[in-house]
């Protein structure tokens, strides 16, 4: 069990918390992280790219000239791939890029990036994220107080509409909750700012 300082939204030390080494203290597995990140990015792809093949291009129903006797190369349609404005041969069509990876690998990757953030001092534990009203200014003040980086991931235990809305307009800030934390978002953030309840929830789910 490793001890971490707990601060409030003003950056003041309020207590300490012990977090499991099984979640926040393992030796990172770079291979698992790579597999999980590539999988995440592939699953984000829309796969809507499309090209028209020769039968989908408008026109070209008539043979442009007779088969023999003109001196031209034989042609069956002005919409064949070798013609300008013709169909595309073997072009991309809509497809899904989604694929599944082993849940053990996915879990190991998440544990690896959480442990890396904790080991390098890039994880800040906050007692709670509290917003009584929709105030972006309050979240900006909190980020400055806790020493946030250029890119920050804020993790709460559950979705708090006021807090999420207040942080939504701030560049370089992404909010999520404990049940939706993924390897890519943690890895991509300079600072992981997590509430006590969210940290305990991750321990419960991943430990």
KEKE-3310 file (N, C-alpha, C; in steps of 0.2 Angstrom, whole numbers, plus 5000, padded with zeros to 4 digits):
npx = (5004:5003:5006:4997:4996:4981:4972:4962:4950:4956:4969:4975:4983:4974:4973:4979:4979:4979:4983:4981:4995:4993:4985:4989:5003:5010:5023:5025:5018:5023:5020:5007:5001:5003:4996:4983:4981:4982:4971:4961:4961:4959:4946:4939:4938:4928:4926:4919:4924:4923:4922:4917:4914:4916:4903:4895:4897:4890:4884:4892:4886:4886:4896:4911:4917:4917:4922:4933:4944:4946:4958:4960:4963:4954:4938:4926:4918:4916:4918:4926:4940:4952:4949:4947:4937:4932:4926:4933:4946:4947:4945:4943:4930:4915:4918:4920:4932:4933:4939:4942:4951:4959:4952:4960:4972:4968:4965:4977:4984:4978:4980:4994:4996:4990:4998:5010:5008:5006:5018:5027:5023:5013:5000:4986:4977:4961:4950:4937:4927:4918:4905:4894:4887:4886:4901:4914:4925:4928:4933:4944:4952:4954:4962:4973:4977:4980:4991:4990:4993:4997:4988:4974:4967:4952:4945:4930:4920:4906:4895:4895:4884:4885:4899:4905:4900:4905:4918:4919:4922:4936:4951:4961:4957:4949:4935:4929:4922:4924:4920:4922:4935:4949:4964:4970:4966:4971:4985:4987:4986:4994:4993:4984:4970:4961:4947:4945:4935:4934:4946:4945:4935:4941:4950:4942:4936:4947:4956)
npy = (4994:5011:5028:5042:5060:5070:5083:5098:5107:5119:5116:5114:5103:5090:5077:5060:5046:5028:5018:5004:4994:4985:4991:5004:5003:4994:4986:4994:4988:4989:4983:4979:4991:4997:4988:4990:5004:5005:4997:5005:5017:5012:5008:5020:5025:5030:5024:5028:5030:5031:5026:5026:5013:5006:5003:5011:5024:5038:5037:5031:5020:5017:5010:5017:5018:5008:4991:4987:4993:5007:5011:5015:5010:4996:4999:4998:5006:5023:5025:5016:5011:5017:5028:5046:5053:5040:5025:5020:5008:4995:5003:5011:5006:5008:5002:4993:4996:4990:4979:4966:4965:4954:4954:4953:4959:4972:4976:4975:4985:4997:4997:4998:5011:5019:5016:5021:5035:5037:5034:5043:5055:5061:5061:5067:5068:5072:5078:5079:5083:5097:5107:5120:5127:5131:5135:5139:5146:5142:5129:5131:5138:5128:5119:5127:5128:5115:5112:5108:5101:5104:5096:5088:5075:5073:5064:5058:5049:5047:5054:5071:5083:5097:5099:5093:5101:5113:5111:5109:5119:5122:5122:5108:5100:5085:5077:5063:5047:5035:5022:5023:5026:5025:5017:5025:5038:5041:5039:5049:5061:5074:5076:5067:5069:5065:5060:5055:5046:5041:5035:5025:5017:5013:5005:4995:4989:4986:4980)
npz = (5000:4995:5001:4998:4996:5000:4993:4994:4984:4984:4984:4996:5008:5015:5020:5021:5010:5008:4994:4985:4980:4970:4960:4959:4959:4951:4940:4925:4910:4895:4882:4884:4885:4873:4864:4869:4867:4853:4849:4855:4848:4835:4836:4838:4825:4811:4799:4787:4774:4757:4739:4722:4712:4695:4691:4699:4695:4687:4670:4655:4649:4636:4623:4618:4605:4590:4591:4582:4570:4571:4575:4588:4605:4611:4620:4632:4640:4645:4658:4664:4675:4670:4663:4664:4676:4678:4686:4702:4704:4715:4727:4743:4754:4764:4781:4796:4809:4821:4834:4845:4860:4872:4889:4900:4895:4892:4905:4912:4905:4908:4922:4921:4916:4926:4937:4932:4931:4945:4950:4945:4950:4944:4947:4955:4970:4975:4988:4985:4970:4970:4964:4966:4958:4940:4936:4927:4931:4944:4942:4935:4944:4953:4946:4944:4957:4961:4953:4939:4923:4905:4898:4905:4915:4923:4935:4942:4954:4950:4937:4938:4934:4935:4938:4927:4916:4920:4918:4905:4895:4896:4889:4885:4895:4901:4907:4916:4923:4936:4931:4917:4914:4903:4895:4885:4888:4900:4898:4889:4896:4904:4918:4930:4938:4952:4961:4979:4981:4968:4966:4976:4970:4958:4964:4969:4958:4949:4957)
capx = (5000:5007:5002:4996:4993:4975:4971:4955:4950:4961:4976:4978:4983:4969:4974:4982:4976:4983:4980:4984:5000:4990:4982:4993:5010:5013:5028:5021:5019:5023:5017:5000:4999:5003:4990:4977:4980:4981:4964:4956:4961:4955:4938:4936:4938:4921:4926:4914:4927:4919:4923:4913:4917:4913:4896:4891:4898:4885:4886:4896:4883:4887:4902:4913:4918:4916:4928:4939:4944:4947:4965:4960:4963:4947:4936:4919:4914:4920:4918:4931:4945:4958:4947:4946:4930:4929:4926:4939:4947:4949:4946:4941:4923:4914:4920:4922:4939:4933:4941:4942:4957:4958:4951:4966:4977:4965:4965:4984:4986:4975:4984:5001:4997:4989:5004:5015:5006:5007:5025:5031:5021:5008:4993:4984:4971:4957:4945:4930:4925:4912:4903:4887:4884:4890:4906:4921:4931:4930:4937:4951:4955:4956:4967:4979:4979:4983:4997:4988:4997:4993:4982:4973:4961:4948:4941:4926:4917:4900:4894:4892:4883:4888:4906:4907:4898:4910:4925:4919:4925:4943:4956:4966:4954:4944:4932:4926:4920:4928:4918:4924:4942:4953:4971:4972:4965:4976:4991:4987:4985:5000:4991:4978:4967:4956:4944:4946:4930:4935:4952:4943:4931:4946:4953:4937:4935:4953:4961)
capy = (5000:5017:5033:5048:5066:5072:5090:5100:5111:5125:5114:5113:5096:5089:5071:5055:5040:5022:5015:4997:4993:4980:4995:5010:5002:4988:4988:4995:4983:4993:4980:4979:4998:4998:4985:4994:5011:5004:4995:5011:5022:5009:5008:5027:5026:5029:5019:5030:5032:5027:5027:5023:5008:5008:5002:5016:5030:5039:5037:5026:5014:5015:5008:5024:5017:5001:4986:4986:4997:5014:5013:5016:5004:4994:5001:4996:5011:5029:5025:5011:5015:5020:5035:5052:5052:5033:5022:5018:5001:4992:5009:5010:5006:5008:4996:4994:4994:4988:4973:4964:4962:4951:4958:4954:4964:4978:4978:4976:4991:5002:4997:5001:5018:5022:5015:5026:5042:5038:5033:5049:5061:5065:5059:5071:5065:5077:5075:5079:5088:5100:5113:5121:5130:5131:5140:5137:5150:5138:5123:5134:5140:5122:5117:5131:5127:5108:5111:5105:5102:5107:5091:5085:5070:5073:5057:5058:5043:5047:5060:5077:5087:5104:5099:5092:5107:5119:5110:5108:5124:5123:5118:5103:5096:5080:5074:5056:5045:5029:5017:5024:5027:5020:5018:5030:5045:5042:5040:5056:5067:5076:5075:5063:5072:5060:5061:5050:5041:5038:5031:5019:5014:5009:4999:4990:4986:4983:4977)
capz = (5000:4995:5003:4994:4999:4998:4994:4993:4978:4985:4984:5003:5011:5020:5023:5017:5008:5006:4989:4983:4975:4964:4956:4958:4960:4947:4935:4919:4904:4889:4877:4885:4884:4866:4862:4871:4864:4846:4849:4857:4842:4829:4838:4837:4818:4809:4793:4782:4768:4751:4733:4718:4707:4688:4690:4703:4692:4682:4663:4652:4647:4628:4620:4615:4598:4589:4593:4578:4564:4572:4577:4595:4609:4612:4626:4633:4644:4647:4665:4666:4679:4666:4661:4668:4679:4678:4693:4706:4705:4722:4731:4750:4755:4772:4785:4803:4811:4828:4835:4852:4864:4879:4894:4904:4892:4893:4912:4913:4902:4913:4928:4920:4915:4932:4941:4929:4933:4952:4952:4942:4953:4940:4949:4961:4973:4978:4992:4981:4965:4972:4961:4968:4952:4934:4936:4924:4935:4950:4940:4933:4950:4956:4942:4946:4964:4962:4949:4934:4917:4899:4897:4912:4915:4929:4936:4948:4955:4946:4933:4941:4929:4936:4937:4920:4912:4922:4915:4898:4891:4897:4884:4888:4901:4900:4913:4915:4929:4937:4927:4910:4913:4899:4895:4881:4891:4906:4895:4885:4900:4908:4925:4932:4944:4953:4968:4983:4979:4961:4967:4979:4965:4954:4968:4970:4951:4946:4962)
cpx = (5004:5002:5002:4993:4986:4974:4964:4956:4954:4968:4979:4977:4978:4970:4978:4978:4980:4979:4984:4989:4998:4987:4986:5001:5013:5019:5024:5023:5018:5019:5010:4997:4998:4997:4984:4976:4979:4973:4959:4956:4958:4948:4935:4935:4930:4921:4921:4917:4923:4922:4919:4916:4914:4906:4892:4892:4892:4887:4890:4893:4884:4894:4905:4914:4918:4923:4934:4938:4945:4954:4965:4960:4955:4944:4928:4915:4919:4921:4922:4937:4950:4956:4946:4939:4927:4929:4933:4940:4950:4950:4943:4933:4921:4915:4921:4929:4939:4936:4942:4949:4955:4957:4957:4972:4975:4966:4973:4987:4984:4979:4991:5001:4995:4995:5010:5014:5008:5014:5029:5028:5016:5001:4991:4977:4968:4952:4939:4930:4918:4911:4896:4884:4888:4895:4913:4926:4933:4934:4944:4955:4958:4962:4974:4982:4982:4989:4995:4993:4994:4987:4981:4966:4958:4944:4937:4923:4911:4900:4891:4891:4885:4895:4908:4905:4903:4916:4925:4922:4932:4947:4960:4963:4948:4941:4929:4925:4924:4926:4920:4931:4945:4960:4973:4972:4970:4983:4992:4988:4992:4999:4984:4976:4961:4954:4945:4941:4931:4941:4950:4939:4935:4949:4948:4936:4941:4957:4960)
cpy = (5006:5023:5039:5054:5067:5079:5092:5104:5117:5123:5113:5106:5095:5082:5066:5049:5034:5019:5008:4997:4989:4985:5001:5009:4996:4991:4988:4990:4987:4990:4980:4986:4999:4995:4988:5000:5010:5002:5001:5015:5019:5009:5014:5028:5025:5024:5021:5031:5028:5030:5024:5019:5009:5007:5007:5023:5032:5040:5031:5019:5012:5014:5014:5023:5009:4997:4987:4991:5004:5016:5014:5009:5002:4996:4999:5001:5017:5029:5019:5015:5019:5027:5040:5052:5045:5031:5021:5011:4999:4998:5007:5010:5006:5002:4998:4992:4991:4981:4972:4962:4959:4955:4959:4958:4971:4981:4979:4983:4997:5002:4999:5008:5022:5022:5020:5033:5042:5038:5040:5055:5065:5063:5064:5069:5071:5074:5074:5084:5091:5107:5114:5124:5130:5136:5137:5140:5145:5132:5126:5136:5134:5119:5120:5129:5120:5107:5107:5106:5105:5102:5087:5080:5071:5067:5058:5051:5042:5053:5065:5082:5094:5104:5098:5098:5112:5118:5109:5113:5125:5119:5114:5099:5091:5077:5067:5053:5038:5023:5017:5026:5022:5022:5024:5037:5046:5043:5047:5062:5068:5075:5071:5066:5068:5061:5055:5044:5037:5033:5024:5014:5010:5004:4993:4986:4983:4979:4969)
cpz = (5000:4998:4999:4997:4996:4999:4992:4986:4978:4985:4991:5005:5016:5024:5019:5015:5006:5000:4987:4978:4969:4959:4954:4959:4957:4943:4928:4914:4898:4883:4877:4883:4877:4862:4863:4868:4856:4845:4850:4851:4836:4830:4837:4829:4815:4803:4788:4775:4762:4744:4728:4713:4700:4688:4694:4700:4687:4675:4661:4650:4640:4627:4617:4608:4597:4590:4589:4572:4565:4574:4585:4599:4611:4619:4626:4636:4645:4654:4668:4670:4676:4663:4666:4670:4679:4685:4696:4706:4712:4727:4738:4750:4762:4775:4792:4805:4818:4828:4843:4855:4870:4884:4899:4902:4893:4901:4914:4910:4906:4919:4927:4919:4922:4937:4939:4932:4941:4954:4950:4945:4949:4941:4956:4964:4977:4982:4989:4976:4967:4968:4963:4963:4946:4934:4933:4928:4941:4948:4938:4939:4954:4952:4943:4953:4965:4957:4943:4928:4911:4897:4904:4911:4922:4930:4943:4948:4950:4942:4937:4936:4929:4935:4930:4915:4914:4919:4908:4893:4891:4892:4888:4894:4899:4906:4911:4922:4930:4933:4919:4909:4908:4898:4891:4885:4897:4903:4892:4889:4904:4916:4926:4939:4946:4960:4972:4982:4973:4962:4971:4974:4960:4957:4968:4963:4949:4951:4963)
residu = (UNK:UNK:UNK:UNK:UNK:UNK:UNK:UNK:UNK:UNK:UNK:UNK:UNK:UNK:UNK:UNK:UNK:UNK:UNK:UNK:UNK:UNK:UNK:UNK:UNK:UNK:UNK:UNK:UNK:UNK:UNK:UNK:UNK:UNK:UNK:UNK:UNK:UNK:UNK:UNK:UNK:UNK:UNK:UNK:UNK:UNK:UNK:UNK:UNK:UNK:UNK:UNK:UNK:UNK:UNK:UNK:UNK:UNK:UNK:UNK:UNK:UNK:UNK:UNK:UNK:UNK:UNK:UNK:UNK:UNK:UNK:UNK:UNK:UNK:UNK:UNK:UNK:UNK:UNK:UNK:UNK:UNK:UNK:UNK:UNK:UNK:UNK:UNK:UNK:UNK:UNK:UNK:UNK:UNK:UNK:UNK:UNK:UNK:UNK:UNK:UNK:UNK:UNK:UNK:UNK:UNK:UNK:UNK:UNK:UNK:UNK:UNK:UNK:UNK:UNK:UNK:UNK:UNK:UNK:UNK:UNK:UNK:UNK:UNK:UNK:UNK:UNK:UNK:UNK:UNK:UNK:UNK:UNK:UNK:UNK:UNK:UNK:UNK:UNK:UNK:UNK:UNK:UNK:UNK:UNK:UNK:UNK:UNK:UNK:UNK:UNK:UNK:UNK:UNK:UNK:UNK:UNK:UNK:UNK:UNK:UNK:UNK:UNK:UNK:UNK:UNK:UNK:UNK:UNK:UNK:UNK:UNK:UNK:UNK:UNK:UNK:UNK:UNK:UNK:UNK:UNK:UNK:UNK:UNK:UNK:UNK:UNK:UNK:UNK:UNK:UNK:UNK:UNK:UNK:UNK:UNK:UNK:UNK:UNK:UNK:UNK:UNK:UNK:UNK:UNK:UNK:UNK)
# end
